[in-house]
Amino acid sequence: MPVAHLLRAAGARIRVEYTQTAEQARQCATAAVHGDEVVVAAGGDGTIRLLAGVVADTGGLLGVVPAGRGNDFARQLGLPHSPGAVADLLLHGQPRHLDVLRVAGRTIVGSVYVGVDAAANELANRSRLPAPLVYPTAGLRALLRWPRTRYTITVDGRTTQTYAYTVVAANCGYYGGGLHVAPAAQPDDGTMDVVVIGHAPKLLFPIALRQMRTGRHVWRQHVFSYRGTSVTVCADRPMTVYGDGDPVGRTDELHVEVRPRALRVIAG
């Protein structure tokens, strides 16, 4: 790993672990925190989510080497990608306290979502297309087969019902490989942004999808945003839930809460 070589050349003491399972990764991260070491996640958003959960629960410190397909967490924080810049940040960056989301016993650093985007994520995880094509292609395929779905959404005790394509509880603004789904979301403000892409003719959804690259979709009349510290989402059919690009489960009721300032990350 180029970053590891650069860190060693700068005099840092590092240990590289190649893990095969989630449990093995958790054990390595736990041991590192207990040994007063910085846990560095080298991978994509799923790897970061997994190790961030350990770090948040044990009071450790997390570093990030963006090496995934989406890298949305790194994008939100403005983290560098070149090996030299990453090594310099790990050596000299300052800890930043971030919020995380808690859902079904799991820690999520970016966002939790149900609807077309969760269905698209399932397709994307099985895709062999080049990275820039994976999410747009999967999104269109999921849209074509999506049934009309009614959601009941409660944010901090305020309830609304609506037909929608997708509901996103966002701690960070980006998901899906650079889609700026929640442009107002900040990972250190103690709240999450809930973005609802309401029902509209399916021909309009690809337009909204393109506008997500810049966050302009939030100005469309069928897109609604809320902000709060907890959200409960129910639907008229079982929901597939995804978080940070990985499956969370399938449920009739989704509940998400914010854990303020629970995670320390080396940032600029």
C-alpha positions in Angstrom: 0.0 0.0 0.0 1.6 3.3 -1.1 0.2 5.2 1.9 1.8 2.7 4.3 5.2 3.0 2.7 5.0 6.8 3.0 4.0 6.7 6.6 6.9 4.3 7.4 9.3 6.6 5.5 8.1 9.5 7.7 8.9 7.5 10.8 5.4 6.4 11.8 4.9 3.0 13.4 2.1 1.2 11.5 0.6 -2.3 11.3 -1.3 -3.4 8.2 -4.1 -6.0 8.7 -5.8 -7.7 5.7 -9.2 -8.9 7.0 -11.4 -11.4 5.3 -14.6 -11.0 7.4 -16.5 -8.2 9.2 -15.9 -9.9 12.5 -12.2 -10.1 11.9 -12.1 -6.4 11.0 -14.0 -5.5 14.2 -11.6 -7.5 16.3 -8.6 -5.9 14.7 -10.0 -2.4 15.2 -11.0 -3.1 18.9 -7.5 -4.4 19.6 -6.0 -1.3 17.9 -8.1 1.1 20.0 -7.2 -0.7 23.2 -3.6 -0.5 22.2 -3.9 3.4 21.8 -3.4 3.1 18.1 -5.2 5.0 15.3 -7.6 2.8 13.3 -7.2 3.5 9.6 -9.9 2.3 7.3 -8.5 1.7 3.8 -11.5 1.0 1.6 -14.9 2.3 0.6 -17.9 3.5 2.6 -18.8 0.1 3.8 -15.4 -0.5 5.3 -15.4 2.9 6.9 -18.9 2.3 8.3 -17.8 -1.0 9.8 -14.7 0.4 11.5 -16.3 3.6 12.5 -18.8 1.7 14.6 -16.0 0.1 16.6 -14.2 3.4 17.0 -17.3 5.3 18.1 -18.2 2.6 20.6 -14.7 2.4 22.1 -13.7 6.0 22.0 -10.9 5.6 19.5 -9.7 7.7 16.6 -10.3 6.9 12.9 -8.3 7.7 9.8 -9.5 7.2 6.3 -7.7 6.0 3.1 -10.4 6.4 0.4 -10.1 3.3 -1.8 -13.7 2.3 -2.7 -16.1 2.7 -5.6 -18.2 5.5 -4.1 -16.0 7.3 -1.4 -19.0 9.4 -0.4 -17.8 9.9 3.2 -14.4 11.1 2.0 -16.2 13.4 -0.4 -18.3 14.9 2.3 -15.3 15.6 4.5 -13.1 16.8 1.6 -10.5 14.2 2.3 -7.6 13.8 -0.2 -7.1 10.7 -2.5 -3.5 10.9 -3.6 -1.2 8.7 -1.4 1.1 11.6 -0.5 -1.8 13.9 0.6 -3.5 11.1 2.5 -0.3 10.2 4.4 0.3 13.9 5.2 -3.2 14.2 6.6 -2.8 11.0 8.7 0.4 12.4 10.1 -0.6 16.0 10.7 -4.4 16.2 10.6 -6.5 17.2 13.6 -9.3 15.1 15.1 -12.8 16.2 14.3 -15.9 15.1 16.2 -18.7 13.8 14.0 -22.2 12.6 14.5 -23.2 9.1 13.4 -26.6 7.5 12.8 -27.8 4.5 14.7 -30.2 2.0 13.1 -31.0 -1.6 13.9 -28.0 -1.8 16.2 -25.6 -0.5 13.6 -23.6 2.6 13.2 -24.0 4.5 9.9 -21.7 7.4 9.0 -23.4 8.6 5.8 -27.0 7.8 5.2 -29.8 5.3 5.6 -32.3 4.8 2.7 -35.3 2.9 1.5 -37.1 2.9 -1.8 -35.7 3.0 -5.3 -32.2 3.9 -4.1 -32.1 0.8 -1.9 -33.3 -1.4 -4.8 -30.7 0.3 -7.0 -28.0 -0.4 -4.5 -28.8 -4.1 -4.6 -28.4 -4.0 -8.3 -25.2 -1.9 -8.1 -23.6 -4.4 -5.7 -24.0 -7.1 -8.3 -22.9 -5.0 -11.2 -19.6 -5.4 -13.1 -19.9 -2.1 -15.0 -17.2 0.6 -14.6 -17.7 2.7 -11.5 -19.1 5.9 -13.3 -21.8 3.8 -14.9 -22.8 1.6 -12.0 -25.2 3.8 -10.0 -26.9 5.6 -12.8 -27.6 2.4 -14.7 -28.8 0.6 -11.5 -31.0 3.5 -10.6 -32.8 3.4 -14.0 -33.3 -0.3 -13.8 -34.7 -0.1 -10.3 -37.0 2.7 -11.3 -38.6 0.8 -14.2 -39.7 -2.0 -11.8 -40.6 0.2 -8.8 -44.2 -0.2 -7.5 -46.2 2.8 -6.1 -45.4 2.9 -2.4 -47.0 4.9 0.4 -44.8 6.0 3.4 -45.6 7.3 6.8 -42.7 9.4 8.0 -42.3 10.8 11.5 -39.5 13.2 12.2 -39.1 14.3 15.9 -42.8 13.5 16.5 -44.1 15.3 13.4 -45.8 12.8 11.0 -46.5 13.0 7.3 -47.9 10.5 4.8 -46.9 10.5 1.1 -46.3 8.3 -1.9 -42.6 8.4 -2.7 -39.8 6.8 -4.6 -37.3 7.1 -1.9 -36.7 8.3 1.7 -33.2 9.1 2.8 -32.0 9.8 6.4 -28.7 11.6 5.8 -25.9 12.4 8.2 -23.7 13.3 5.2 -24.9 14.9 2.0 -23.5 12.4 -0.6 -24.5 8.9 -1.5 -24.5 6.6 -4.5 -21.1 7.6 -5.8 -21.3 11.4 -5.7 -25.0 12.1 -5.7 -25.6 15.2 -3.5 -28.9 13.9 -2.2 -28.9 16.1 1.0 -26.9 19.2 0.2 -27.7 20.9 3.5 -26.6 17.9 5.6 -23.6 18.4 7.9 -22.1 15.5 9.9 -21.4 17.6 13.0 -24.6 19.6 13.6 -26.4 17.1 15.8 -29.2 16.5 13.3 -29.9 14.5 10.2 -31.6 15.7 7.0 -34.5 13.5 5.8 -35.0 13.9 2.0 -38.2 12.5 0.4 -38.4 12.1 -3.3 -42.1 12.1 -3.7 -44.2 10.3 -6.3 -44.2 11.9 -9.8 -44.2 10.6 -13.4 -41.4 8.2 -13.8 -40.0 10.2 -16.7 -39.2 13.0 -14.2 -37.1 10.7 -12.0 -34.1 10.5 -14.3 -34.1 14.3 -14.4 -34.1 14.5 -10.7 -31.3 11.9 -10.6 -29.1 14.1 -12.9 -29.8 17.1 -10.7 -28.6 15.2 -7.6 -25.1 15.6 -8.9 -25.3 19.3 -7.9 -28.1 19.1 -5.3 -30.5 21.1 -7.5 -33.1 18.3 -7.2 -34.2 19.7 -3.8 -35.9 22.6 -5.7 -38.3 20.3 -7.5 -41.9 20.4 -6.2 -42.1 16.7 -5.5 -38.9 16.7 -3.3 -39.3 17.4 0.4 -36.8 17.9 3.2 -37.0 17.7 7.0 -34.5 17.9 9.8 -34.4 16.2 13.2 -32.7 13.9 15.6 -34.9 10.9 15.0 -37.0 9.5 12.2 -39.4 6.6 11.9 -40.4 5.4 8.4 -43.2 2.9 7.7 -44.5 1.7 4.4 -47.4 -0.2 2.9 -45.1 -3.0 2.0 -41.9 -4.5 3.5 -38.9 -2.2 3.0 -35.3 -3.1 2.0 -33.0 -0.9 4.0 -29.5 0.1 3.0 -26.9 2.2 4.8 -23.6 3.4 3.5 -23.9 1.1 0.5 -24.5 -2.1 2.5 -27.8 -3.9 3.3 -29.2 -3.3 6.8 -32.2 -5.6 6.5 -35.8 -5.8 5.5 -38.5 -4.4 7.8 -41.9 -2.9 8.1 -40.7 -0.1 10.3 -37.4 1.8 10.2 -36.1 3.9 13.1 -33.0 6.0 12.9 -31.4 8.2 15.6 -28.5 10.6 15.7 -25.6 10.0 18.1 -24.0 13.5 18.3 -20.2 13.8 18.3 -19.8 10.1 18.7 -17.0 9.6 16.2 -13.5 11.1 16.1 -12.0 11.3 12.6 -8.7 12.7 11.4 -9.7 15.5 9.1 -8.2 18.6 7.6 
